[in-house]
Amino acid sequence: MDELRARRLRNVIPVLTEQRNILVSGGLSFAGHLVDLAIMQLQLSLHEISEDELSEFSNAVSLNLVSGDCQD
């Protein structure tokens, strides 16, 4: 990803966060959740994390939680 695109994506995140807060404070929690998902997708793109990598990470965390190996 080139620096210009990365900068544009980084600039969108605070705007979306503000909009999410407005939605949630107005009682629209599901709409806020959808904006959270959009923010997460932008962050994944910025850090060049693929859906497969995220899925593998999620599976590993789930397995650790189920087996009781998670430490605080």
N, C-alpha and C positions, 0 to 999 in steps of 0.2 A: 504494500500500500504506500502510495507516495505521501509526502509530508502535508501537502495541501489538503488531500482527502482526509487524512487523519485529523488535521486541525479542524476541519469542518465538522467531522463527527464528534470530536471532543466539545465543540461549541454547542452542539445540539443537546447534549446530555443535561446541562443545567436547565435549559428551557423545558425539556420534557419533565425533569424533576419538579420544577415549579408547577407545571400543569397537573402533574400527578397529585401534588399536595392540594391544589385547588379542588380537584375532583374528589379526593378522599374527604376533605373538610366539608364538602357539600353533600356527603353521604353517598357518593357514587363509588363505592369500594371496588366493584368489579371493573369499572372503567379504569380506576387507578391501577388495578392489577394488570390490565392490558398494557398500560403505559409502562409499568415496571418491566414487563416482558420485552417491550421495545427497547428500553434502556439496556437491559441485559444483552439483547442481540447486538446493539451498538458496541457495547463493551467487549463482547466476544470478537466482533469484527476488528476492533481497534487492536486487540491483543493477538489477533490471528489464531484464535482457538476454534477448531472445527467442531461441528456437531458430534462427530465420532469421539473426539477427545473429551468433550463435555459428558457424553454418555458413559464413556469408560470411567471417568472420574466419579460420576454419580453412582455408578454400580459399585465401585470400590468403597465409597463412603457408606453406601447402603449395607454392603457386606460387613463392614467394620461395626456398624451400629447393631446389626442383627447378631453378630458373634460376640458383642460386648467388648471389643478391642478398643473402642473409642476412649481416649483419655482426655481430660480437661486440662 
